[in-house]
Amino acid sequence: MELLQTAVDGFKQYLAMTVPNVVRFAHNTDGPLQYGDQDLPTAEKKMTDAVAAAKALADAYRKLGDTAGAAAADADAVEFGKPLDLASAK
């Protein structure tokens, strides 16, 4: 479970730090640009993986009877599942 928590924490950092730049670069007025080696389809795939990791973590917490941990992981899954758009990139 520790590895799943670490993965979810990493996805949270990616969503907070990298995704906003990826979205801005993807919606560049001169046409889509990559942000380093990241582009919008890559970010969307990572967020799909993030949803799966958060749901797995929530299930693990539920099996241990940790309802607070499960609720936090469920909330992360919802956040990871939101569309990546300019409004979320601010």
PyMOL Python script that loads the backbone (N, CA, C, O; Angstrom):
from pymol import cmd

cmd.read_pdbstr("""\
ATOM      1  N   MET A   1       0.817  -1.188   0.000  1.00  0.00           N
ATOM      2  CA  MET A   1       0.000   0.000   0.000  1.00  0.00           C
ATOM      3  C   MET A   1       0.867   1.261   0.000  1.00  0.00           C
ATOM      4  O   MET A   1       0.482   2.288  -0.557  1.00  0.00           O
ATOM      5  N   GLU A   2       2.016   1.173   0.617  1.00  0.00           N
ATOM      6  CA  GLU A   2       2.919   2.328   0.657  1.00  0.00           C
ATOM      7  C   GLU A   2       3.323   2.754  -0.756  1.00  0.00           C
ATOM      8  O   GLU A   2       3.426   3.946  -1.049  1.00  0.00           O
ATOM      9  N   LEU A   3       3.549   1.770  -1.625  1.00  0.00           N
ATOM     10  CA  LEU A   3       3.926   2.107  -3.003  1.00  0.00           C
ATOM     11  C   LEU A   3       2.773   2.790  -3.740  1.00  0.00           C
ATOM     12  O   LEU A   3       2.994   3.728  -4.506  1.00  0.00           O
ATOM     13  N   LEU A   4       1.558   2.327  -3.512  1.00  0.00           N
ATOM     14  CA  LEU A   4       0.404   2.976  -4.132  1.00  0.00           C
ATOM     15  C   LEU A   4       0.251   4.411  -3.639  1.00  0.00           C
ATOM     16  O   LEU A   4      -0.033   5.311  -4.428  1.00  0.00           O
ATOM     17  N   GLN A   5       0.436   4.625  -2.352  1.00  0.00           N
ATOM     18  CA  GLN A   5       0.332   5.977  -1.801  1.00  0.00           C
ATOM     19  C   GLN A   5       1.398   6.883  -2.405  1.00  0.00           C
ATOM     20  O   GLN A   5       1.127   8.036  -2.741  1.00  0.00           O
ATOM     21  N   THR A   6       2.611   6.355  -2.541  1.00  0.00           N
ATOM     22  CA  THR A   6       3.688   7.133  -3.153  1.00  0.00           C
ATOM     23  C   THR A   6       3.356   7.480  -4.602  1.00  0.00           C
ATOM     24  O   THR A   6       3.619   8.595  -5.053  1.00  0.00           O
ATOM     25  N   ALA A   7       2.778   6.524  -5.329  1.00  0.00           N
ATOM     26  CA  ALA A   7       2.396   6.775  -6.721  1.00  0.00           C
ATOM     27  C   ALA A   7       1.322   7.860  -6.795  1.00  0.00           C
ATOM     28  O   ALA A   7       1.415   8.776  -7.612  1.00  0.00           O
ATOM     29  N   VAL A   8       0.312   7.756  -5.948  1.00  0.00           N
ATOM     30  CA  VAL A   8      -0.763   8.751  -5.949  1.00  0.00           C
ATOM     31  C   VAL A   8      -0.206  10.131  -5.589  1.00  0.00           C
ATOM     32  O   VAL A   8      -0.593  11.135  -6.187  1.00  0.00           O
ATOM     33  N   ASP A   9       0.690  10.176  -4.626  1.00  0.00           N
ATOM     34  CA  ASP A   9       1.312  11.462  -4.272  1.00  0.00           C
ATOM     35  C   ASP A   9       2.090  12.037  -5.454  1.00  0.00           C
ATOM     36  O   ASP A   9       2.062  13.245  -5.686  1.00  0.00           O
ATOM     37  N   GLY A  10       2.779  11.185  -6.193  1.00  0.00           N
ATOM     38  CA  GLY A  10       3.509  11.636  -7.387  1.00  0.00           C
ATOM     39  C   GLY A  10       2.567  12.164  -8.455  1.00  0.00           C
ATOM     40  O   GLY A  10       2.855  13.176  -9.093  1.00  0.00           O
ATOM     41  N   PHE A  11       1.435  11.481  -8.656  1.00  0.00           N
ATOM     42  CA  PHE A  11       0.447  11.960  -9.620  1.00  0.00           C
ATOM     43  C   PHE A  11      -0.131  13.306  -9.182  1.00  0.00           C
ATOM     44  O   PHE A  11      -0.416  14.154 -10.028  1.00  0.00           O
ATOM     45  N   LYS A  12      -0.306  13.517  -7.882  1.00  0.00           N
ATOM     46  CA  LYS A  12      -0.802  14.799  -7.390  1.00  0.00           C
ATOM     47  C   LYS A  12       0.187  15.915  -7.724  1.00  0.00           C
ATOM     48  O   LYS A  12      -0.215  17.006  -8.127  1.00  0.00           O
ATOM     49  N   GLN A  13       1.462  15.642  -7.558  1.00  0.00           N
ATOM     50  CA  GLN A  13       2.480  16.636  -7.909  1.00  0.00           C
ATOM     51  C   GLN A  13       2.487  16.899  -9.411  1.00  0.00           C
ATOM     52  O   GLN A  13       2.596  18.049  -9.838  1.00  0.00           O
ATOM     53  N   TYR A  14       2.373  15.855 -10.204  1.00  0.00           N
ATOM     54  CA  TYR A  14       2.331  15.997 -11.664  1.00  0.00           C
ATOM     55  C   TYR A  14       1.140  16.866 -12.069  1.00  0.00           C
ATOM     56  O   TYR A  14       1.269  17.762 -12.904  1.00  0.00           O
ATOM     57  N   LEU A  15      -0.021  16.592 -11.467  1.00  0.00           N
ATOM     58  CA  LEU A  15      -1.225  17.361 -11.783  1.00  0.00           C
ATOM     59  C   LEU A  15      -1.058  18.831 -11.396  1.00  0.00           C
ATOM     60  O   LEU A  15      -1.492  19.722 -12.126  1.00  0.00           O
ATOM     61  N   ALA A  16      -0.443  19.073 -10.273  1.00  0.00           N
ATOM     62  CA  ALA A  16      -0.285  20.452  -9.793  1.00  0.00           C
ATOM     63  C   ALA A  16       0.808  21.215 -10.524  1.00  0.00           C
ATOM     64  O   ALA A  16       0.665  22.411 -10.778  1.00  0.00           O
ATOM     65  N   MET A  17       1.891  20.539 -10.862  1.00  0.00           N
ATOM     66  CA  MET A  17       3.060  21.259 -11.376  1.00  0.00           C
ATOM     67  C   MET A  17       3.237  21.165 -12.890  1.00  0.00           C
ATOM     68  O   MET A  17       3.629  22.146 -13.523  1.00  0.00           O
ATOM     69  N   THR A  18       2.963  20.030 -13.467  1.00  0.00           N
ATOM     70  CA  THR A  18       3.251  19.817 -14.885  1.00  0.00           C
ATOM     71  C   THR A  18       2.030  20.029 -15.770  1.00  0.00           C
ATOM     72  O   THR A  18       2.123  20.666 -16.819  1.00  0.00           O
ATOM     73  N   VAL A  19       0.898  19.501 -15.354  1.00  0.00           N
ATOM     74  CA  VAL A  19      -0.300  19.569 -16.201  1.00  0.00           C
ATOM     75  C   VAL A  19      -0.675  20.996 -16.596  1.00  0.00           C
ATOM     76  O   VAL A  19      -1.002  21.221 -17.761  1.00  0.00           O
ATOM     77  N   PRO A  20      -0.643  21.965 -15.692  1.00  0.00           N
ATOM     78  CA  PRO A  20      -1.001  23.322 -16.126  1.00  0.00           C
ATOM     79  C   PRO A  20      -0.129  23.833 -17.286  1.00  0.00           C
ATOM     80  O   PRO A  20      -0.629  24.494 -18.196  1.00  0.00           O
ATOM     81  N   ASN A  21       1.146  23.529 -17.248  1.00  0.00           N
ATOM     82  CA  ASN A  21       2.038  23.946 -18.339  1.00  0.00           C
ATOM     83  C   ASN A  21       1.760  23.167 -19.610  1.00  0.00           C
ATOM     84  O   ASN A  21       1.788  23.738 -20.700  1.00  0.00           O
ATOM     85  N   VAL A  22       1.494  21.882 -19.492  1.00  0.00           N
ATOM     86  CA  VAL A  22       1.160  21.062 -20.668  1.00  0.00           C
ATOM     87  C   VAL A  22      -0.082  21.625 -21.344  1.00  0.00           C
ATOM     88  O   VAL A  22      -0.122  21.757 -22.567  1.00  0.00           O
ATOM     89  N   VAL A  23      -1.098  21.956 -20.548  1.00  0.00           N
ATOM     90  CA  VAL A  23      -2.348  22.488 -21.107  1.00  0.00           C
ATOM     91  C   VAL A  23      -2.102  23.826 -21.785  1.00  0.00           C
ATOM     92  O   VAL A  23      -2.584  24.062 -22.893  1.00  0.00           O
ATOM     93  N   ARG A  24      -1.357  24.699 -21.125  1.00  0.00           N
ATOM     94  CA  ARG A  24      -1.061  26.010 -21.735  1.00  0.00           C
ATOM     95  C   ARG A  24      -0.314  25.854 -23.052  1.00  0.00           C
ATOM     96  O   ARG A  24      -0.638  26.518 -24.037  1.00  0.00           O
ATOM     97  N   PHE A  25       0.679  24.982 -23.072  1.00  0.00           N
ATOM     98  CA  PHE A  25       1.448  24.762 -24.298  1.00  0.00           C
ATOM     99  C   PHE A  25       0.568  24.132 -25.380  1.00  0.00           C
ATOM    100  O   PHE A  25       0.721  24.452 -26.559  1.00  0.00           O
ATOM    101  N   ALA A  26      -0.341  23.252 -25.000  1.00  0.00           N
ATOM    102  CA  ALA A  26      -1.220  22.590 -25.976  1.00  0.00           C
ATOM    103  C   ALA A  26      -2.173  23.581 -26.629  1.00  0.00           C
ATOM    104  O   ALA A  26      -2.586  23.394 -27.774  1.00  0.00           O
ATOM    105  N   HIS A  27      -2.520  24.633 -25.897  1.00  0.00           N
ATOM    106  CA  HIS A  27      -3.458  25.630 -26.411  1.00  0.00           C
ATOM    107  C   HIS A  27      -2.750  26.912 -26.830  1.00  0.00           C
ATOM    108  O   HIS A  27      -3.352  27.986 -26.825  1.00  0.00           O
ATOM    109  N   ASN A  28      -1.494  26.808 -27.188  1.00  0.00           N
ATOM    110  CA  ASN A  28      -0.707  27.940 -27.659  1.00  0.00           C
ATOM    111  C   ASN A  28      -1.366  28.521 -28.903  1.00  0.00           C
ATOM    112  O   ASN A  28      -1.852  27.773 -29.752  1.00  0.00           O
ATOM    113  N   THR A  29      -1.389  29.826 -29.020  1.00  0.00           N
ATOM    114  CA  THR A  29      -2.046  30.468 -30.167  1.00  0.00           C
ATOM    115  C   THR A  29      -1.346  30.165 -31.483  1.00  0.00           C
ATOM    116  O   THR A  29      -1.967  30.256 -32.542  1.00  0.00           O
ATOM    117  N   ASP A  30      -0.071  29.807 -31.441  1.00  0.00           N
ATOM    118  CA  ASP A  30       0.650  29.455 -32.662  1.00  0.00           C
ATOM    119  C   ASP A  30       0.549  27.969 -32.990  1.00  0.00           C
ATOM    120  O   ASP A  30       1.185  27.495 -33.931  1.00  0.00           O
ATOM    121  N   GLY A  31      -0.232  27.251 -32.234  1.00  0.00           N
ATOM    122  CA  GLY A  31      -0.379  25.812 -32.436  1.00  0.00           C
ATOM    123  C   GLY A  31       0.159  25.059 -31.232  1.00  0.00           C
ATOM    124  O   GLY A  31       0.923  25.609 -30.439  1.00  0.00           O
ATOM    125  N   PRO A  32      -0.241  23.799 -31.098  1.00  0.00           N
ATOM    126  CA  PRO A  32       0.178  23.025 -29.929  1.00  0.00           C
ATOM    127  C   PRO A  32       1.690  22.831 -29.874  1.00  0.00           C
ATOM    128  O   PRO A  32       2.344  22.572 -30.884  1.00  0.00           O
ATOM    129  N   LEU A  33       2.208  22.961 -28.687  1.00  0.00           N
ATOM    130  CA  LEU A  33       3.628  22.710 -28.437  1.00  0.00           C
ATOM    131  C   LEU A  33       3.755  21.671 -27.336  1.00  0.00           C
ATOM    132  O   LEU A  33       2.850  21.500 -26.519  1.00  0.00           O
ATOM    133  N   GLN A  34       4.879  20.985 -27.326  1.00  0.00           N
ATOM    134  CA  GLN A  34       5.156  20.066 -26.234  1.00  0.00           C
ATOM    135  C   GLN A  34       5.782  20.831 -25.090  1.00  0.00           C
ATOM    136  O   GLN A  34       6.450  21.843 -25.298  1.00  0.00           O
ATOM    137  N   TYR A  35       5.567  20.349 -23.892  1.00  0.00           N
ATOM    138  CA  TYR A  35       6.206  20.883 -22.699  1.00  0.00           C
ATOM    139  C   TYR A  35       7.223  19.830 -22.286  1.00  0.00           C
ATOM    140  O   TYR A  35       6.890  18.838 -21.638  1.00  0.00           O
ATOM    141  N   GLY A  36       8.467  20.067 -22.674  1.00  0.00           N
ATOM    142  CA  GLY A  36       9.483  19.021 -22.493  1.00  0.00           C
ATOM    143  C   GLY A  36       9.092  17.830 -23.355  1.00  0.00           C
ATOM    144  O   GLY A  36       8.887  17.966 -24.561  1.00  0.00           O
ATOM    145  N   ASP A  37       8.990  16.670 -22.734  1.00  0.00           N
ATOM    146  CA  ASP A  37       8.561  15.488 -23.491  1.00  0.00           C
ATOM    147  C   ASP A  37       7.081  15.188 -23.248  1.00  0.00           C
ATOM    148  O   ASP A  37       6.607  14.093 -23.550  1.00  0.00           O
ATOM    149  N   GLN A  38       6.359  16.159 -22.704  1.00  0.00           N
ATOM    150  CA  GLN A  38       4.946  15.978 -22.370  1.00  0.00           C
ATOM    151  C   GLN A  38       4.068  16.731 -23.362  1.00  0.00           C
ATOM    152  O   GLN A  38       4.390  17.840 -23.788  1.00  0.00           O
ATOM    153  N   ASP A  39       2.951  16.102 -23.719  1.00  0.00           N
ATOM    154  CA  ASP A  39       1.926  16.762 -24.506  1.00  0.00           C
ATOM    155  C   ASP A  39       0.574  16.391 -23.906  1.00  0.00           C
ATOM    156  O   ASP A  39       0.515  15.608 -22.959  1.00  0.00           O
ATOM    157  N   LEU A  40      -0.495  16.935 -24.437  1.00  0.00           N
ATOM    158  CA  LEU A  40      -1.816  16.722 -23.855  1.00  0.00           C
ATOM    159  C   LEU A  40      -2.222  15.245 -23.838  1.00  0.00           C
ATOM    160  O   LEU A  40      -2.710  14.776 -22.810  1.00  0.00           O
ATOM    161  N   PRO A  41      -2.042  14.494 -24.926  1.00  0.00           N
ATOM    162  CA  PRO A  41      -2.397  13.069 -24.854  1.00  0.00           C
ATOM    163  C   PRO A  41      -1.601  12.302 -23.796  1.00  0.00           C
ATOM    164  O   PRO A  41      -2.138  11.406 -23.145  1.00  0.00           O
ATOM    165  N   THR A  42      -0.335  12.647 -23.624  1.00  0.00           N
ATOM    166  CA  THR A  42       0.482  11.999 -22.596  1.00  0.00           C
ATOM    167  C   THR A  42      -0.064  12.325 -21.211  1.00  0.00           C
ATOM    168  O   THR A  42      -0.189  11.440 -20.364  1.00  0.00           O
ATOM    169  N   ALA A  43      -0.385  13.586 -20.983  1.00  0.00           N
ATOM    170  CA  ALA A  43      -0.923  14.001 -19.683  1.00  0.00           C
ATOM    171  C   ALA A  43      -2.265  13.329 -19.409  1.00  0.00           C
ATOM    172  O   ALA A  43      -2.530  12.903 -18.285  1.00  0.00           O
ATOM    173  N   GLU A  44      -3.103  13.233 -20.425  1.00  0.00           N
ATOM    174  CA  GLU A  44      -4.405  12.577 -20.250  1.00  0.00           C
ATOM    175  C   GLU A  44      -4.226  11.100 -19.904  1.00  0.00           C
ATOM    176  O   GLU A  44      -4.947  10.571 -19.058  1.00  0.00           O
ATOM    177  N   LYS A  45      -3.277  10.436 -20.547  1.00  0.00           N
ATOM    178  CA  LYS A  45      -2.999   9.028 -20.241  1.00  0.00           C
ATOM    179  C   LYS A  45      -2.500   8.881 -18.811  1.00  0.00           C
ATOM    180  O   LYS A  45      -2.907   7.964 -18.097  1.00  0.00           O
ATOM    181  N   LYS A  46      -1.621   9.778 -18.394  1.00  0.00           N
ATOM    182  CA  LYS A  46      -1.116   9.711 -17.020  1.00  0.00           C
ATOM    183  C   LYS A  46      -2.233   9.932 -16.016  1.00  0.00           C
ATOM    184  O   LYS A  46      -2.246   9.304 -14.958  1.00  0.00           O
ATOM    185  N   MET A  47      -3.159  10.804 -16.329  1.00  0.00           N
ATOM    186  CA  MET A  47      -4.261  11.029 -15.404  1.00  0.00           C
ATOM    187  C   MET A  47      -5.218   9.832 -15.367  1.00  0.00           C
ATOM    188  O   MET A  47      -5.832   9.559 -14.336  1.00  0.00           O
ATOM    189  N   THR A  48      -5.342   9.127 -16.481  1.00  0.00           N
ATOM    190  CA  THR A  48      -6.117   7.879 -16.477  1.00  0.00           C
ATOM    191  C   THR A  48      -5.444   6.855 -15.565  1.00  0.00           C
ATOM    192  O   THR A  48      -6.110   6.167 -14.792  1.00  0.00           O
ATOM    193  N   ASP A  49      -4.127   6.761 -15.664  1.00  0.00           N
ATOM    194  CA  ASP A  49      -3.372   5.872 -14.774  1.00  0.00           C
ATOM    195  C   ASP A  49      -3.504   6.320 -13.316  1.00  0.00           C
ATOM    196  O   ASP A  49      -3.572   5.492 -12.408  1.00  0.00           O
ATOM    197  N   ALA A  50      -3.540   7.629 -13.106  1.00  0.00           N
ATOM    198  CA  ALA A  50      -3.671   8.175 -11.760  1.00  0.00           C
ATOM    199  C   ALA A  50      -5.012   7.797 -11.140  1.00  0.00           C
ATOM    200  O   ALA A  50      -5.082   7.464  -9.957  1.00  0.00           O
ATOM    201  N   VAL A  51      -6.070   7.850 -11.937  1.00  0.00           N
ATOM    202  CA  VAL A  51      -7.395   7.451 -11.449  1.00  0.00           C
ATOM    203  C   VAL A  51      -7.359   5.995 -10.992  1.00  0.00           C
ATOM    204  O   VAL A  51      -7.858   5.659  -9.918  1.00  0.00           O
ATOM    205  N   ALA A  52      -6.765   5.137 -11.815  1.00  0.00           N
ATOM    206  CA  ALA A  52      -6.690   3.707 -11.477  1.00  0.00           C
ATOM    207  C   ALA A  52      -5.892   3.498 -10.193  1.00  0.00           C
ATOM    208  O   ALA A  52      -6.286   2.700  -9.343  1.00  0.00           O
ATOM    209  N   ALA A  53      -4.785   4.199 -10.048  1.00  0.00           N
ATOM    210  CA  ALA A  53      -3.961   4.065  -8.841  1.00  0.00           C
ATOM    211  C   ALA A  53      -4.714   4.540  -7.604  1.00  0.00           C
ATOM    212  O   ALA A  53      -4.660   3.895  -6.557  1.00  0.00           O
ATOM    213  N   ALA A  54      -5.413   5.664  -7.720  1.00  0.00           N
ATOM    214  CA  ALA A  54      -6.157   6.188  -6.577  1.00  0.00           C
ATOM    215  C   ALA A  54      -7.300   5.262  -6.184  1.00  0.00           C
ATOM    216  O   ALA A  54      -7.567   5.070  -4.998  1.00  0.00           O
ATOM    217  N   LYS A  55      -7.979   4.688  -7.180  1.00  0.00           N
ATOM    218  CA  LYS A  55      -9.056   3.736  -6.869  1.00  0.00           C
ATOM    219  C   LYS A  55      -8.499   2.479  -6.200  1.00  0.00           C
ATOM    220  O   LYS A  55      -9.101   1.960  -5.260  1.00  0.00           O
ATOM    221  N   ALA A  56      -7.365   1.993  -6.672  1.00  0.00           N
ATOM    222  CA  ALA A  56      -6.738   0.828  -6.047  1.00  0.00           C
ATOM    223  C   ALA A  56      -6.332   1.140  -4.610  1.00  0.00           C
ATOM    224  O   ALA A  56      -6.484   0.305  -3.718  1.00  0.00           O
ATOM    225  N   LEU A  57      -5.816   2.344  -4.394  1.00  0.00           N
ATOM    226  CA  LEU A  57      -5.431   2.757  -3.047  1.00  0.00           C
ATOM    227  C   LEU A  57      -6.664   2.837  -2.146  1.00  0.00           C
ATOM    228  O   LEU A  57      -6.627   2.388  -1.000  1.00  0.00           O
ATOM    229  N   ALA A  58      -7.742   3.400  -2.657  1.00  0.00           N
ATOM    230  CA  ALA A  58      -8.980   3.490  -1.876  1.00  0.00           C
ATOM    231  C   ALA A  58      -9.469   2.098  -1.491  1.00  0.00           C
ATOM    232  O   ALA A  58      -9.881   1.879  -0.351  1.00  0.00           O
ATOM    233  N   ASP A  59      -9.428   1.159  -2.430  1.00  0.00           N
ATOM    234  CA  ASP A  59      -9.837  -0.224  -2.138  1.00  0.00           C
ATOM    235  C   ASP A  59      -8.955  -0.837  -1.060  1.00  0.00           C
ATOM    236  O   ASP A  59      -9.454  -1.525  -0.169  1.00  0.00           O
ATOM    237  N   ALA A  60      -7.661  -0.597  -1.131  1.00  0.00           N
ATOM    238  CA  ALA A  60      -6.731  -1.130  -0.126  1.00  0.00           C
ATOM    239  C   ALA A  60      -7.037  -0.548   1.246  1.00  0.00           C
ATOM    240  O   ALA A  60      -7.040  -1.273   2.241  1.00  0.00           O
ATOM    241  N   TYR A  61      -7.295   0.754   1.307  1.00  0.00           N
ATOM    242  CA  TYR A  61      -7.644   1.377   2.582  1.00  0.00           C
ATOM    243  C   TYR A  61      -8.951   0.804   3.134  1.00  0.00           C
ATOM    244  O   TYR A  61      -9.069   0.560   4.334  1.00  0.00           O
ATOM    245  N   ARG A  62      -9.933   0.589   2.248  1.00  0.00           N
ATOM    246  CA  ARG A  62     -11.205   0.026   2.696  1.00  0.00           C
ATOM    247  C   ARG A  62     -11.002  -1.368   3.299  1.00  0.00           C
ATOM    248  O   ARG A  62     -11.596  -1.701   4.324  1.00  0.00           O
ATOM    249  N   LYS A  63     -10.167  -2.167   2.659  1.00  0.00           N
ATOM    250  CA  LYS A  63      -9.910  -3.522   3.165  1.00  0.00           C
ATOM    251  C   LYS A  63      -9.258  -3.489   4.546  1.00  0.00           C
ATOM    252  O   LYS A  63      -9.437  -4.407   5.347  1.00  0.00           O
ATOM    253  N   LEU A  64      -8.506  -2.435   4.814  1.00  0.00           N
ATOM    254  CA  LEU A  64      -7.877  -2.280   6.128  1.00  0.00           C
ATOM    255  C   LEU A  64      -8.798  -1.605   7.141  1.00  0.00           C
ATOM    256  O   LEU A  64      -8.452  -1.478   8.315  1.00  0.00           O
ATOM    257  N   GLY A  65      -9.964  -1.176   6.683  1.00  0.00           N
ATOM    258  CA  GLY A  65     -10.904  -0.501   7.563  1.00  0.00           C
ATOM    259  C   GLY A  65     -10.594   0.964   7.795  1.00  0.00           C
ATOM    260  O   GLY A  65     -11.127   1.575   8.721  1.00  0.00           O
ATOM    261  N   ASP A  66      -9.736   1.529   6.961  1.00  0.00           N
ATOM    262  CA  ASP A  66      -9.355   2.939   7.083  1.00  0.00           C
ATOM    263  C   ASP A  66     -10.276   3.772   6.189  1.00  0.00           C
ATOM    264  O   ASP A  66      -9.975   4.021   5.021  1.00  0.00           O
ATOM    265  N   THR A  67     -11.401   4.194   6.762  1.00  0.00           N
ATOM    266  CA  THR A  67     -12.373   4.931   5.959  1.00  0.00           C
ATOM    267  C   THR A  67     -11.876   6.325   5.570  1.00  0.00           C
ATOM    268  O   THR A  67     -12.213   6.822   4.495  1.00  0.00           O
ATOM    269  N   ALA A  68     -11.085   6.954   6.427  1.00  0.00           N
ATOM    270  CA  ALA A  68     -10.550   8.289   6.104  1.00  0.00           C
ATOM    271  C   ALA A  68      -9.566   8.189   4.941  1.00  0.00           C
ATOM    272  O   ALA A  68      -9.603   9.012   4.026  1.00  0.00           O
ATOM    273  N   GLY A  69      -8.694   7.198   4.971  1.00  0.00           N
ATOM    274  CA  GLY A  69      -7.746   6.993   3.870  1.00  0.00           C
ATOM    275  C   GLY A  69      -8.461   6.678   2.578  1.00  0.00           C
ATOM    276  O   GLY A  69      -8.079   7.167   1.514  1.00  0.00           O
ATOM    277  N   ALA A  70      -9.512   5.853   2.664  1.00  0.00           N
ATOM    278  CA  ALA A  70     -10.293   5.497   1.473  1.00  0.00           C
ATOM    279  C   ALA A  70     -10.979   6.728   0.891  1.00  0.00           C
ATOM    280  O   ALA A  70     -10.995   6.920  -0.325  1.00  0.00           O
ATOM    281  N   ALA A  71     -11.547   7.563   1.766  1.00  0.00           N
ATOM    282  CA  ALA A  71     -12.231   8.772   1.299  1.00  0.00           C
ATOM    283  C   ALA A  71     -11.252   9.731   0.626  1.00  0.00           C
ATOM    284  O   ALA A  71     -11.577  10.344  -0.391  1.00  0.00           O
ATOM    285  N   ALA A  72     -10.059   9.857   1.194  1.00  0.00           N
ATOM    286  CA  ALA A  72      -9.049  10.744   0.595  1.00  0.00           C
ATOM    287  C   ALA A  72      -8.630  10.225  -0.776  1.00  0.00           C
ATOM    288  O   ALA A  72      -8.493  11.003  -1.720  1.00  0.00           O
ATOM    289  N   ALA A  73      -8.428   8.925  -0.889  1.00  0.00           N
ATOM    290  CA  ALA A  73      -8.030   8.348  -2.176  1.00  0.00           C
ATOM    291  C   ALA A  73      -9.160   8.460  -3.194  1.00  0.00           C
ATOM    292  O   ALA A  73      -8.908   8.707  -4.373  1.00  0.00           O
ATOM    293  N   ASP A  74     -10.408   8.281  -2.749  1.00  0.00           N
ATOM    294  CA  ASP A  74     -11.555   8.465  -3.650  1.00  0.00           C
ATOM    295  C   ASP A  74     -11.606   9.908  -4.158  1.00  0.00           C
ATOM    296  O   ASP A  74     -11.884  10.145  -5.333  1.00  0.00           O
ATOM    297  N   ALA A  75     -11.341  10.861  -3.279  1.00  0.00           N
ATOM    298  CA  ALA A  75     -11.331  12.274  -3.685  1.00  0.00           C
ATOM    299  C   ALA A  75     -10.218  12.531  -4.697  1.00  0.00           C
ATOM    300  O   ALA A  75     -10.400  13.292  -5.647  1.00  0.00           O
ATOM    301  N   ASP A  76      -9.071  11.898  -4.492  1.00  0.00           N
ATOM    302  CA  ASP A  76      -7.976  12.037  -5.462  1.00  0.00           C
ATOM    303  C   ASP A  76      -8.394  11.477  -6.817  1.00  0.00           C
ATOM    304  O   ASP A  76      -8.097  12.075  -7.852  1.00  0.00           O
ATOM    305  N   ALA A  77      -9.083  10.332  -6.821  1.00  0.00           N
ATOM    306  CA  ALA A  77      -9.532   9.730  -8.077  1.00  0.00           C
ATOM    307  C   ALA A  77     -10.462  10.670  -8.833  1.00  0.00           C
ATOM    308  O   ALA A  77     -10.376  10.790 -10.055  1.00  0.00           O
ATOM    309  N   VAL A  78     -11.344  11.330  -8.107  1.00  0.00           N
ATOM    310  CA  VAL A  78     -12.256  12.296  -8.736  1.00  0.00           C
ATOM    311  C   VAL A  78     -11.465  13.454  -9.328  1.00  0.00           C
ATOM    312  O   VAL A  78     -11.714  13.867 -10.460  1.00  0.00           O
ATOM    313  N   GLU A  79     -10.519  13.972  -8.566  1.00  0.00           N
ATOM    314  CA  GLU A  79      -9.703  15.103  -9.040  1.00  0.00           C
ATOM    315  C   GLU A  79      -8.902  14.708 -10.278  1.00  0.00           C
ATOM    316  O   GLU A  79      -8.819  15.476 -11.237  1.00  0.00           O
ATOM    317  N   PHE A  80      -8.319  13.522 -10.259  1.00  0.00           N
ATOM    318  CA  PHE A  80      -7.528  13.054 -11.399  1.00  0.00           C
ATOM    319  C   PHE A  80      -8.393  12.842 -12.640  1.00  0.00           C
ATOM    320  O   PHE A  80      -7.898  12.938 -13.763  1.00  0.00           O
ATOM    321  N   GLY A  81      -9.675  12.554 -12.445  1.00  0.00           N
ATOM    322  CA  GLY A  81     -10.564  12.260 -13.559  1.00  0.00           C
ATOM    323  C   GLY A  81     -11.170  13.473 -14.228  1.00  0.00           C
ATOM    324  O   GLY A  81     -11.874  13.342 -15.229  1.00  0.00           O
ATOM    325  N   LYS A  82     -10.907  14.657 -13.689  1.00  0.00           N
ATOM    326  CA  LYS A  82     -11.460  15.872 -14.293  1.00  0.00           C
ATOM    327  C   LYS A  82     -10.789  16.153 -15.632  1.00  0.00           C
ATOM    328  O   LYS A  82      -9.609  15.856 -15.814  1.00  0.00           O
ATOM    329  N   PRO A  83     -11.544  16.727 -16.569  1.00  0.00           N
ATOM    330  CA  PRO A  83     -10.952  17.069 -17.869  1.00  0.00           C
ATOM    331  C   PRO A  83      -9.807  18.065 -17.721  1.00  0.00           C
ATOM    332  O   PRO A  83      -9.841  18.954 -16.870  1.00  0.00           O
ATOM    333  N   LEU A  84      -8.807  17.900 -18.556  1.00  0.00           N
ATOM    334  CA  LEU A  84      -7.676  18.824 -18.564  1.00  0.00           C
ATOM    335  C   LEU A  84      -8.005  19.944 -19.540  1.00  0.00           C
ATOM    336  O   LEU A  84      -8.030  19.739 -20.754  1.00  0.00           O
ATOM    337  N   ASP A  85      -8.256  21.128 -18.994  1.00  0.00           N
ATOM    338  CA  ASP A  85      -8.612  22.267 -19.832  1.00  0.00           C
ATOM    339  C   ASP A  85      -7.932  23.530 -19.312  1.00  0.00           C
ATOM    340  O   ASP A  85      -7.243  23.502 -18.293  1.00  0.00           O
ATOM    341  N   LEU A  86      -8.129  24.613 -20.010  1.00  0.00           N
ATOM    342  CA  LEU A  86      -7.468  25.866 -19.640  1.00  0.00           C
ATOM    343  C   LEU A  86      -7.909  26.361 -18.262  1.00  0.00           C
ATOM    344  O   LEU A  86      -7.112  26.946 -17.529  1.00  0.00           O
ATOM    345  N   ALA A  87      -9.159  26.132 -17.914  1.00  0.00           N
ATOM    346  CA  ALA A  87      -9.636  26.587 -16.611  1.00  0.00           C
ATOM    347  C   ALA A  87      -8.894  25.869 -15.490  1.00  0.00           C
ATOM    348  O   ALA A  87      -8.624  26.464 -14.447  1.00  0.00           O
ATOM    349  N   SER A  88      -8.564  24.599 -15.692  1.00  0.00           N
ATOM    350  CA  SER A  88      -7.855  23.853 -14.657  1.00  0.00           C
ATOM    351  C   SER A  88      -6.354  24.155 -14.662  1.00  0.00           C
ATOM    352  O   SER A  88      -5.632  23.735 -13.759  1.00  0.00           O
ATOM    353  N   ALA A  89      -5.897  24.869 -15.662  1.00  0.00           N
ATOM    354  CA  ALA A  89      -4.467  25.144 -15.799  1.00  0.00           C
ATOM    355  C   ALA A  89      -4.073  26.480 -15.166  1.00  0.00           C
ATOM    356  O   ALA A  89      -2.907  26.869 -15.237  1.00  0.00           O
ATOM    357  N   LYS A  90      -5.001  27.174 -14.563  1.00  0.00           N
ATOM    358  CA  LYS A  90      -4.698  28.481 -13.967  1.00  0.00           C
ATOM    359  C   LYS A  90      -4.037  28.342 -12.630  1.00  0.00           C
ATOM    360  O   LYS A  90      -3.716  29.345 -11.993  1.00  0.00           O
TER     361      LYS A  90
END
""", "prot")
cmd.dss("prot")
cmd.show_as("cartoon", "prot")
cmd.util.cbc("prot")
cmd.orient("prot")
